[in-house]
Amino acid sequence: MNTPHLSRILWLFEASAIDPGELDAVRNHTDFVISDCVLDVQPGDLVIARHTMWPWPRRVETQVKRLGGKLLNDRRAYVYADDPSSWSYDLDELTPKTYTDFSTLPAFPEHKGFIVKGAKADKSRWNKMFAADKQQAINLLVEMNNNPRFDGQQIVAREYVPLKRLGCWDGKSCPVSMEFRLFFYGSRMLSSGFYWPVDDAGLSSPPDASIIPPSLLYEAAERVSPNIPFFTLDVAQKEDGNWVVIEISDGQRAGLSENDPEMMYSNLYKSLRGMT
């Protein structure tokens, strides 16, 4: 993906939401203009809206356009990342099967259950995201549709795929697994890191994402990048040893997990400036 030469790239951030080390990484490894106020947008700016699109992406996009700027990920891309039915359709066999019509759920799912979620899953409460059968999935759907937290979100059921677990599971929150978060610009990987805190996984050091088959990452990135330029892939190892894409997120909004912010922003800067 090629980006024409830009006079300014504005990193528009929400201070309360960024990760430790992120601001210093942008200051020290890019030439981005740094601001926490949308009024600093100038005509011709490319705007990286770091944690500033939520919860009003249409409003932010309108403000940026009126000031003559352009978002790296526009509202359409933001909505795409927030809609599991859209990106799971594009990923197809690379991700668990996804249902939007709960009446079509198999009564006895092959993988013995479903993950029920909106834009995100409630990973702090396993019983609010995992359903053992069709009826439990429908019950969760009704509950989520009555919860203001999920207003405007497409609720889906995804086939539960057992993952390679790490650490000790308390039975209450989402089990820790061999999972990684990888940042991409187009089909180019910018950085990778273990998804979970190392202590939660019972490990002395984080595993390396190089164990993920490169062909899976390339194919997944090729399928979703036409709809969203800057994004993350969350990829996990299944119990049987194979790998699966669990989720994609807007790169402007996704947390870093164990990604090195200096590496991620340095590579994003080089990609946007056409230096790679």
N, C-alpha and C positions, 0 to 999 in steps of 0.2 A: 504494500500500500504506500503510495507516494503522496507526500504533502508538499505543495509549492512553498517557496521561500516566504517566510512570514516576518514582518518587522517586529511584532510583539506577540509573545505568548503569555497570557495572564493566568496565573494560578490563583483562582478565587476560592478561598477556603473558609470553612467553619471551624473556628479555633477549638470549640468544645468537643469536636468529633475526631480530629486527626490523631494518629498514633505517635508514640514517643519517637523522637528522632526524625520525624517526617519533615518538619519545617526546616531544620538544619540541612537535611539532604537536598531540599529544593534550593536553598540559599547557596550551598557550597558546590553543587554539581550541575546546575542549570543556569541559563540566563533568563529564566522566567521572571516576569514582573509579579510580585507577591502582593495580594490584597485580600482583605476580608469584607470589602464593600463593592457591590455591583456597580456603583456609580463611577468606579475607576476604569470601567470598560471604555476603550477608545475605538473609533472606527478602524476596521481592519484587524482587530485583535482576534486571536484564537483563544478561547476561554476553556480552561480545564476547571470545571465546577466541582471542586473537591468537597463532598458532603454538603453542597449548597443547593442541589436540585430538590432534595426531599424536604418537605412533603408536597411542594407546589411546583412541579417541573414545568408546567405550562407558563406560570407566572415568571419564573426565572428565564425561560427561553424568550418570552416576549420582551422582558427588560433588556436582555443582552442584544437582541435584534434591534430594538429601538435605539440603542447606543452605538450601533454599527458593528457589533462583534458577532462572532460565530462560535457556537459550542463545539467542543471536540466530540462529545456524545450529545446529540440533540434529544429533544423530548421523545421522539419516536424510538431512538435507541434505548433510552431510559425505560420506557414502557415495555419494550421487548425483553429487557433483562428481568423485569419484574413479573413477567408472564410465563410461568413454566410450560404452559401448553404451546407457546410459540417456539421457544428454543428447543424443547424436547422433540418437537416435530422435525426440526432441522437436524438435530443430532441423531434421531431415529434409533438404530440399534446400539449406539454408543452410550445410551443412557437408559435408565429403567422406563418401562412402558408407563405412559401417563394418561389418565382418564379425566375428562371434564364432566361427563354424564355419569353420575354415580349409579344410575339404574342399570348400566351396562357392566358394572363390576362383576367379575366371576365370583360365584358363591364360595368356591374353594380355590383361592389364588395359589398359583404354582409355587410362589415363594413364601407362602404362609403369612400373608399380611400386606398392609399398605402403609405408606407414609402420606398423611393428609396435611396439606400445607397451602398457604397463600403465596405471596411473593417470597416469604421466608417461612421456615418451620420454627416451632417453639421448642428449641433444643434443650431448654432448661427443664422441660417436663415431658418425659417420654410418653406418658399416657395421653398427652394432648397432641401428639403427632403420629403415634403408631396405632393402627387398628388391625386387630387380628383377623377380621373378616369383613364382609360387605356391610352387615348391619352396624358394626362398630364404626366403620368409615362414614356411613350415612349419619350416625349420631354425632360424630365429630363435625361433619359438614353443617348440620343444623346449629350446633353450638357456635361454630366460627361465624356463620352468617348472622348470628345474633350478637356478635362481639364487635363493638365499634372499631377495635384495633384492625379489623379486616375489611372495613368499609371500602368498597370499590375494587377489591382484589378478586381475582379469579381463583377460586378454591379448587384444587385438583387432588386426585388420589394417584399416587405413584406406586408401582409394584415394589414391595420391600425386597431388597437384595441384601442378604447377609454379608457383612464386611469383615475383614480381618481385624479382630479387636485387639486393643492394647490396654494395659493397665487393669485396674479392678473396677468393674461396673457396679454402681450403687443401686441400679434398678430404677432410679428416678429420672435422671437426665439422659440425654442422648449418649449412647456408648461411644467411647473414644476409639477411633479406628486408624488404620494406616491410610491417611488422607493428606493431600497436599493442595495448596492454593498456588496457582500460577498466573502471573499477569502477562497479558498479550497486547500488542498493538498490531492490528491486522493479523497476519499469520506468524509474526515474529514474537517469540517468547522474550519478555523483558527480565523476568526474575521468577524464582520459585522458592517456596518455603513450606515447611510442615504446617498443617492446618491448625493443630491443637497445641496448647502449651505443653512443653516437654514433661513437666511434672505430672500433668494429668494422664500422660501416656505411660508413666512409670519407666521412662528412659533417662539415661544420663546425658544424652545428646540427641538432637533431632536427626532423623533419617534423611537421606539425600534423595531428592526427586528424580535423580538420574535413573532410578530403578523403574520409572514409568516408561513403557514402550514409546519411543519418539513418534512412531507411526500413528498412534492413537491421538497424541497431542496435535500433530500436524493436521490430521483429518478433522478433528473437532474444531480447531481454529479456522480451517478453511470453510467449514459449514456455517459458522455463526458470524464470522467477521464481516460478511456483506451487510449485516444488519446492525452491527455495533462495532465501531473501530477500536475502542479501548475497553478491555473486559478481563475478567478472571475466569479461569476454569478451576473448579474443585474436583479433583480426581482421586478415587479411592481404590484400594485393592480388595477384591472380593475374597470370601472364604476359600474359593477354589483356586485362588492365585491369579485370576484374570483381573483386568482393570476396567473401571467404569467411570463415566463422567457423572458426578452427583448433581452439580449445579453450575450455572454461570451467573455472574454478577456484573453490574456496571463498574468498570475500573475506577470511575470517579467516586464511587460510593463504597466499594468493598474495603474492608479492613485489611491490614497488611498481613495478619497472622505472623508467621516467622519469616516473611520476606525481608530482605535487606533493603531499606528505603533508599540508600545511596545507589545500589545497583539498579533498582527499579527506575528511579527518576533519571539517573544518568543515561540509561538505555532509552527511556521514553524521549528524553531531550534530543538524543542523537537521531532517533527515528523521525521526530517531528521536524528537525532541522535538515533532514536529508543527508545525514553524515554516515549512514550505514547502507 
